[in-house]
Structure formats: C-alpha cells, structure tokens
Amino acid sequence: MTNIVKNETDRIAAAPLNWEKLRNKTVLVTGATGFIGSYIIRSLLVKNADDSLGVKILALVRSKEKAEKMYGTDENLDYIVQDVCQPLPTDKKADFIIHCASNAAPKEYSMYPVETMKTNFFGTLNLLDYAKAVNAESLLYVSTIEVYGTTRGVEKINEDTYGTIDAMKVRSCYPLSKKSCETLCVSYSDEYGVPVKIGRLSYIFGPGMREGDSKIVAVFPKCIADGENIVMKSKGEQLRSYTYVTDAITALFTILLDGENGEAYNIASTKCITTVAGIAHTLVDSYPEKGLKVIFDLPTENEAKGFSLIENAVLNSEKLEALGWESQTDLKTGLMRVVEEQTELKG
C-alpha cells in the first residue's frame, strides 16, 4: 500500500458515516483484492483500529497468498478462497455483503466477453443465494453507469432513465450482464425478501488502480509521471461523470447503511464532470514544467473494440445526496493524487 492510498483510506475511515450499524457485525466483501474492494476492506480495518468497531471481515478471494500480501494478518480478517462463480459456503455467516467482484477492465471485455458475463451473472446469483440462506441484513450490489447505455437528449441521467444497448455488440457483454444482475437483485428482493441495494458507479479513479489498468484515468496520469505525451485514440468529446475513489467508497457505505432496500443510487461527483479530452488537458495543464502535449492518434482495431459505446453520460446524484452524502475531491486534485502515487511507485 502506497502512502497516498493509506492517506485516502484514513480519510474514508474518518468520514461521518453511520458506522455504528457495523459494530460487531460481519461484512463479506467480494472482489476483495480489486480496486474498490481493497479500499473497502482497508477502511474497515482502519476503523477497527481507530474506534474498536469490532467488524469481522470476510474477504472472498481467488488467491489467499495475494490477499495476505495486501493486508497482512489481522484477527478480524478471514478469507473465503474460491471463484465467485461457485456457490458460497453458508457456515461462514455475514450480516452485510458488498458485492464488488466483476471484470472491470475494458480491454478484457473484448478479449473475454463470455467470462465477463459468467462472472457477473453467476457471481451475483451465488451471492443472492448466500444472502438468502444466511438471512443477511443487507446486500449492496456494486453496479455501473454503463447499465444506462446510450441516452440521447438527456442532460442528467436519473435512476429511472433508460437508454439503448446494442445486444449484438461484443462490448455490450459488460453493461448487459450488469443490467441483468440488477434485475436479478430486485427479483430476489421481491420474491424472497432479500434486502438488496444497488450503487451505480460512474467512472471511478484514484490511487490504487492496478498496474496495467487500461482505463484512461489510469493510463493518462502514468504518462505524466513518466514524462510522456498523452496519446488519445479518439477526440474524446463525450461528457461524462467521474468520481474520485474516496468519494465513491463513502457513497457505497452510505447506500449500504442508509439506503432503501430495492432501490438504485447513482454515484457521481458534481466536481468531476468532464470529457476524456478534458482529463488529458487537465493533467497536461497541471504540470506545465514538464512541457507535455496531448496528441491524437487513430486506434487499432483491437483498441477500438474495447471502447465504451456510451456517448454523453452525466449522472444525477441527488437521490444519493438526500442520504447525506456529498463529494469532496475535485477533478484536478484527484488526478494529481494519481500522478503523485505513480511518481512514488517509480521511486
């Protein structure tokens, strides 16, 4: 864990959330070594250390060795070692569940569309069956802005807005499988009374993104840290909602602890609405001493296959804000923290 990730984790643990609901409870986190899952687990570990919250954490992982390298050992942290596509053992009971496990790398959507869909659907099905079996208090399904598809003529997307997704495009493997999982969640809620809540993440960025992440919010800051020009593979004119990771994690906890069952909530920062080109220029302009430029280049066929099919996508987060959440970090500050981490990693 880099110094800046530690600082961001401390900020999450210090946030004025309804933490008492988790006191002496057990929280299951899937995708526990991923970008979002790792922040959730680290924040809970810090909260335990700082406030003796007594949260027991169950981390669902495929590699215990990898997880132990990330988290070390802690008496309040236990592992379920398996693929999320396999049924979960019910002898380890969780009170709260945060389901983050999903293929979230655009490059891999085009390379492994079948695996992407299987992980999303069967993983969610298994988590819902587990929640039903152990009578969990709450299950938070971590969804995505991409379930809205392409919306035209919509200034801001509300939770009941519907766009179009072309089922004949391989790239649709991700948004369509995530969308079907949302329907699966509300179906379990309606038929079996499973207390499900859904958080629809906008485009999340921040320190701690995995090495080799193909998303532009990871690639562009690395270019700055490496002293390289930013090469864009499109005009990047689509206006979209981004959210800094610390704000995204506090939003997920807010929904888990205070959201209504059977409801979906947009997670988007009003401080980070921009275009892909806007991200590139913000980064270059923030480091004038480096003398870097934004260069436009045509994408290869494989690169283009991984591109999001969504056009403008600005989420309305008023429903979430009504629960008491608000974003704290603006675009420039967040991007510079990513560059700071990349510089730290370079030594």
C-alpha positions, 0 to 999 in steps of 0.5 A: 500500500502506497502512502497516498492510498493509506492517506485516502483510506484514513480519510474514508475511515474518518468520514461521518458515516453511520458506522455504528450499524457495523459494530460487531457485525460481519461484512463479506466483501467480494472482489476483495483484492480489486480496486474498490474492494481493497479500499473497502476492506482497508477502511474497515480495518482502519476503523477497527483500529481507530474506534474498536468497531469490532467488524469481522471481515470476510474477504472472498478471494481467488488467491489467499497468498495475494490477499495476505500480501495486501493486508497482512494478518489481522484477527478480524480478517478471514478469507473465503478462497474460491471463484465467485462463480461457485456457490458460497459456503453458508457456515461462514455467516455475514450480516452485510455483503458488498458485492464488488467482484466483476471484470472491470477492465475494458480491454478484457471485455473484448478479449473475454466477453463470455467470462465477463458475463459468467462472472457477473451473472453467476457471481451475483446469483451465488451471492443472492443465494448466500444472502438468502440462506444466511438471512443477511441484513443487507446486500449492496450490489456494486453496479455501473453507469454503463447499465444506462447505455446510450441516452440521447437528449438527456442532460442528467441521467436519473435512476429511472432513465433508460437508454439503448444497448446494442445486444449484438455488440461484443462490448455490450457483454459488460453493461448487459450482464450488469443490467441483468444482475440488477434485475436479478437483485430486485427479483430476489428482493421481491420474491424472497425478501432479500434486502438488496441495494444497488450503487451505480458507479460512474467512472471511478479513479484514484490511487490504487488502480492496478498496474496495467489498468487500461482505463484512461484515468489510469493510463493518462496520469502514468504518462505524466509521471513518466514524462510522456505525451498523452496519446488519445485514440479518439477526440474524446468529446463525450461528457461524462461523470467521474468520481474520485475513489474516496468519494465513491467508497463513502457513497457505497457505505452510505447506500449500504447503511442508509439506503432503501432496500430495492432501490438504485443510487447513482454515484457521481461527483458534481466536481468531476464532470468532464470529457476524456479530452478534458482529463488529458488537458487537465493533467497536461495543464497541471504540470506545465514544467514538464512541457507535455502535449496531448496528441491524437492518434487513430486506434487499432482495431483491437483498441477500438473494440474495447471502447465504451459505446456510451456517448454523453453520460452525466449522472444525477446524484441527488437521490444519493445526496438526500442520504447525506452524502456529498463529494469532496475531491475535485477533478484536478486534485484527484488526478494529481493524487494519481500522478503523485502515487505513480511518481512514488511507485517509480521511486 
